[in-house]
Amino acid sequence: MTKRAVLAIHGFSGHPEEMRFLGTKIADRLQARLYLPTLLGHATKPEDLLSTMAEDWYRQVEATYDRLRKRHQEVIVLGNSFGANLALKLARHRPVRAVVALSIPYVRWYQRWQLKILIAINKPFRQFWTKPRKGPRATEQIPGYQQRCYERIPLRAMEELLRFEMNEMQTCQLGAVQSPTLLVVPRGDPFVPAEAANVYRGRLGSQTKDILLWDDPYHLIVQGQRKEALATTIIDWLENQLGFVFEPKSGNSESNTNI
């Protein structure tokens, strides 16, 4: 059994490769094995999301963690966007060594109802919502980013996302999270308000629950132009807050995309 693993969870409609750069940098420094699971229905075609539910996505993450604990003494979990929601739920049920939650979604109550109404109105006429190609909410705006996430999202899958966010994130259940947690919130995120960090911090039961407001105008900061600095900052937090002492490791960490 080796010492440690890094489990990096991509976001809703996203792709595991989005987490490779950040995950590799952190795993190398921690002398850990990196794992990049693909959530069910992802990294294939949007239609495959129609046969999955939020419980499927979480159960897959939990099963992956259980397999990792047979190989490693401790697991550090990174989650981007909805992957951060999954990471925090995992920390409620499993002894995660530390959680780094990046760009974690937060939907105000009135926004949730607006989205529900919009989905209900549109569902009789179409199954998918197409992401904008231009404007602040278009991921293509990130210089140098090669789009890997789905451009079309099934409306039923969006309903699942909202249901999970309501059931898991908007209640007091986060108080069961005891793992040291770093909440990373982009200041210019077009989807998530900066206030989300304080909301989540107030709900977490962790003794260590820090906020990092990151100067980046994108939601997908794991692929932003400052991703190198982001990796360094997260590594510093792990070293300072968790008392790890790491020696630089030569070469790349081993990684496994599908486990």
C-alpha positions as CSV (number, residue, x, y, z in Angstrom):
1,M,0.0,0.0,0.0
2,T,1.5,3.4,-1.0
3,K,1.1,6.5,1.0
4,R,-1.3,8.8,-0.8
5,A,-3.5,9.4,-3.8
6,V,-5.0,12.5,-5.4
7,L,-8.6,12.0,-6.7
8,A,-9.4,14.8,-9.2
9,I,-13.1,15.1,-10.1
10,H,-14.3,17.0,-13.2
11,G,-17.4,19.1,-13.4
12,F,-20.9,18.5,-14.9
13,S,-20.8,18.1,-18.7
14,G,-17.0,18.3,-18.4
15,H,-14.1,16.1,-19.2
16,P,-11.4,14.5,-17.0
17,E,-8.6,16.0,-19.0
18,E,-9.6,19.4,-17.7
19,M,-8.2,18.3,-14.3
20,R,-5.0,16.8,-15.5
21,F,-2.7,19.8,-15.4
22,L,-3.7,20.8,-11.8
23,G,-3.9,17.2,-10.6
24,T,-0.5,16.3,-12.0
25,K,1.2,19.3,-10.5
26,I,-0.2,18.6,-7.0
27,A,0.3,14.8,-7.2
28,D,3.9,15.3,-8.3
29,R,4.6,17.5,-5.3
30,L,2.8,15.3,-2.9
31,Q,4.5,12.2,-4.3
32,A,1.1,10.8,-4.9
33,R,-0.7,8.8,-7.5
34,L,-3.2,10.8,-9.6
35,Y,-6.6,9.5,-10.5
36,L,-8.9,11.2,-13.1
37,P,-12.2,9.3,-13.2
38,T,-14.7,10.0,-15.9
39,L,-18.2,10.5,-14.5
40,L,-20.9,8.3,-16.0
41,G,-22.4,9.8,-19.2
42,H,-19.4,12.1,-19.7
43,A,-16.6,12.3,-22.2
44,T,-18.6,10.5,-24.9
45,K,-21.7,12.2,-26.3
46,P,-24.4,14.4,-24.6
47,E,-27.1,11.8,-25.2
48,D,-25.4,9.5,-22.8
49,L,-26.3,11.8,-19.9
50,L,-29.9,10.9,-20.4
51,S,-29.4,7.5,-18.9
52,T,-27.7,8.7,-15.7
53,M,-28.8,10.4,-12.5
54,A,-27.1,12.5,-9.8
55,E,-26.9,9.4,-7.6
56,D,-25.0,7.5,-10.3
57,W,-22.4,10.3,-10.5
58,Y,-21.9,10.3,-6.7
59,R,-21.9,6.5,-6.3
60,Q,-19.2,6.3,-8.9
61,V,-17.0,8.7,-7.0
62,E,-17.6,6.9,-3.7
63,A,-16.8,3.5,-5.3
64,T,-13.6,5.0,-6.8
65,Y,-12.6,6.3,-3.4
66,D,-13.2,2.9,-1.8
67,R,-10.9,1.2,-4.4
68,L,-8.2,3.8,-3.8
69,R,-8.2,3.3,0.0
70,K,-7.3,-0.4,-0.7
71,R,-4.2,0.9,-2.4
72,H,-3.3,4.1,-0.5
73,Q,-3.3,5.2,3.1
74,E,-4.9,8.5,2.4
75,V,-6.8,10.3,-0.4
76,I,-6.8,14.0,-1.1
77,V,-9.8,15.1,-3.3
78,L,-9.9,17.9,-5.8
79,G,-13.2,18.9,-7.3
80,N,-14.0,21.4,-10.0
81,S,-17.5,23.0,-10.3
82,F,-20.0,20.2,-9.7
83,G,-17.0,17.9,-9.0
84,A,-16.5,20.1,-5.9
85,N,-20.1,19.3,-4.8
86,L,-19.3,15.6,-5.3
87,A,-16.1,16.0,-3.3
88,L,-17.8,17.6,-0.4
89,K,-20.5,14.9,-0.3
90,L,-17.7,12.2,-0.4
91,A,-16.1,14.0,2.6
92,R,-19.4,13.6,4.5
93,H,-19.3,9.8,4.2
94,R,-15.6,8.9,3.9
95,P,-12.4,10.0,5.8
96,V,-10.9,12.2,3.1
97,R,-7.5,13.7,4.1
98,A,-8.3,17.1,2.5
99,V,-10.7,18.7,0.1
100,V,-10.0,21.4,-2.5
101,A,-13.3,22.7,-3.9
102,L,-12.8,24.9,-7.0
103,S,-15.5,27.1,-8.5
104,I,-18.2,25.3,-6.5
105,P,-21.7,26.0,-7.8
106,Y,-24.1,28.1,-5.7
107,V,-27.6,28.8,-6.8
108,R,-29.7,31.3,-5.0
109,W,-33.2,30.2,-4.2
110,Y,-34.9,32.5,-6.8
111,Q,-32.4,31.4,-9.4
112,R,-33.3,27.8,-8.7
113,W,-36.9,28.5,-9.3
114,Q,-36.2,30.5,-12.5
115,L,-34.2,27.6,-13.9
116,K,-36.9,25.1,-13.0
117,I,-39.5,27.2,-14.7
118,L,-37.3,27.7,-17.8
119,I,-36.6,23.9,-18.0
120,A,-40.3,23.1,-17.6
121,I,-41.3,25.5,-20.3
122,N,-38.7,24.2,-22.8
123,K,-38.9,20.4,-22.1
124,P,-42.0,19.8,-24.3
125,F,-40.2,21.4,-27.3
126,R,-36.6,20.3,-26.9
127,Q,-34.3,18.0,-25.0
128,F,-31.1,20.0,-25.0
129,W,-29.7,23.4,-24.0
130,T,-26.8,24.6,-26.1
131,K,-24.0,26.5,-24.5
132,P,-23.3,30.0,-25.9
133,R,-20.2,30.2,-28.1
134,K,-19.6,33.9,-27.3
135,G,-20.0,36.1,-24.3
136,P,-18.8,35.9,-20.7
137,R,-20.4,32.5,-20.2
138,A,-18.6,30.8,-23.1
139,T,-15.7,28.6,-22.0
140,E,-14.1,29.2,-25.4
141,Q,-13.2,32.7,-24.2
142,I,-10.3,31.2,-22.2
143,P,-7.2,31.8,-24.3
144,G,-5.6,28.6,-25.4
145,Y,-8.3,26.4,-23.9
146,Q,-9.3,23.4,-26.1
147,Q,-13.0,22.7,-25.6
148,R,-13.6,19.2,-24.2
149,C,-16.9,19.6,-22.3
150,Y,-20.3,19.0,-23.9
151,E,-21.7,22.0,-25.9
152,R,-25.2,20.5,-25.6
153,I,-26.7,19.5,-22.3
154,P,-29.9,17.5,-21.8
155,L,-32.5,19.4,-19.9
156,R,-33.3,16.3,-17.8
157,A,-29.6,16.2,-16.7
158,M,-29.8,19.8,-15.7
159,E,-32.8,19.0,-13.5
160,E,-30.7,16.3,-11.8
161,L,-27.9,18.8,-11.2
162,L,-30.4,21.3,-9.5
163,R,-31.9,18.5,-7.5
164,F,-28.5,17.4,-6.2
165,E,-27.5,20.9,-5.4
166,M,-30.7,21.5,-3.4
167,N,-30.6,18.2,-1.5
168,E,-27.0,18.1,-0.7
169,M,-25.6,21.7,-0.7
170,Q,-28.5,23.8,0.5
171,T,-29.1,22.0,3.8
172,C,-27.2,21.6,7.0
173,Q,-25.7,18.2,5.8
174,L,-22.4,19.9,5.1
175,G,-21.8,20.1,8.8
176,A,-20.8,16.5,8.7
177,V,-17.7,17.4,6.7
178,Q,-14.7,17.3,9.0
179,S,-11.9,17.2,6.4
180,P,-9.7,20.3,6.0
181,T,-11.2,22.2,3.1
182,L,-10.0,24.9,0.8
183,L,-12.7,26.8,-1.1
184,V,-11.3,28.4,-4.3
185,V,-13.7,31.0,-5.8
186,P,-12.8,33.0,-8.9
187,R,-13.6,36.7,-8.4
188,G,-14.8,37.1,-12.0
189,D,-16.8,33.8,-12.2
190,P,-19.8,34.5,-14.6
191,F,-21.7,31.6,-13.0
192,V,-21.0,31.6,-9.3
193,P,-21.1,34.7,-7.0
194,A,-18.2,35.4,-4.7
195,E,-20.6,35.1,-1.7
196,A,-20.7,31.4,-2.3
197,A,-17.5,30.9,-0.4
198,N,-18.8,32.4,2.8
199,V,-22.0,30.4,2.5
200,Y,-20.2,27.1,2.1
201,R,-17.7,28.0,4.8
202,G,-20.5,28.7,7.3
203,R,-22.1,25.3,6.6
204,L,-18.9,23.1,6.8
205,G,-18.1,21.3,10.0
206,S,-14.4,21.3,9.3
207,Q,-12.0,22.9,11.8
208,T,-9.9,24.1,8.8
209,K,-12.0,25.7,6.2
210,D,-10.2,28.4,4.2
211,I,-11.3,30.6,1.3
212,L,-9.1,31.6,-1.6
213,L,-10.5,34.3,-3.8
214,W,-8.7,33.8,-7.1
215,D,-8.3,36.7,-9.5
216,D,-9.5,35.0,-12.7
217,P,-12.5,35.9,-14.8
218,Y,-13.4,32.3,-15.7
219,H,-15.4,29.6,-14.1
220,L,-13.0,26.9,-15.4
221,I,-10.0,28.2,-13.6
222,V,-8.3,24.8,-13.8
223,Q,-7.7,25.7,-17.4
224,G,-7.2,29.5,-17.0
225,Q,-4.0,31.4,-17.9
226,R,-3.0,31.4,-14.2
227,K,-3.3,27.6,-13.6
228,E,0.4,27.3,-12.8
229,A,0.1,29.8,-10.0
230,L,-3.1,28.2,-8.9
231,A,-1.4,24.8,-8.5
232,T,1.4,26.4,-6.5
233,T,-1.0,28.2,-4.2
234,I,-2.9,25.0,-3.5
235,I,0.3,23.1,-2.8
236,D,1.3,25.8,-0.4
237,W,-2.0,25.5,1.4
238,L,-1.6,21.7,1.7
239,E,1.9,22.1,3.1
240,N,1.1,24.9,5.5
241,Q,-2.3,23.8,6.8
242,L,-1.9,20.0,6.9
243,G,1.7,19.9,8.0
244,F,3.0,17.9,5.0
245,V,6.7,18.0,4.3
246,F,7.3,17.2,0.6
247,E,10.4,16.7,-1.3
248,P,10.3,17.6,-5.0
249,K,9.8,14.5,-7.1
250,S,11.6,14.0,-10.4
251,G,9.5,13.0,-13.4
252,N,5.7,12.9,-13.7
253,S,3.3,11.2,-11.3
254,E,1.6,8.1,-12.5
255,S,-2.0,8.7,-13.5
256,N,-5.0,6.7,-14.3
257,T,-7.9,8.3,-16.2
258,N,-10.5,5.6,-15.9
259,I,-10.7,3.5,-12.8
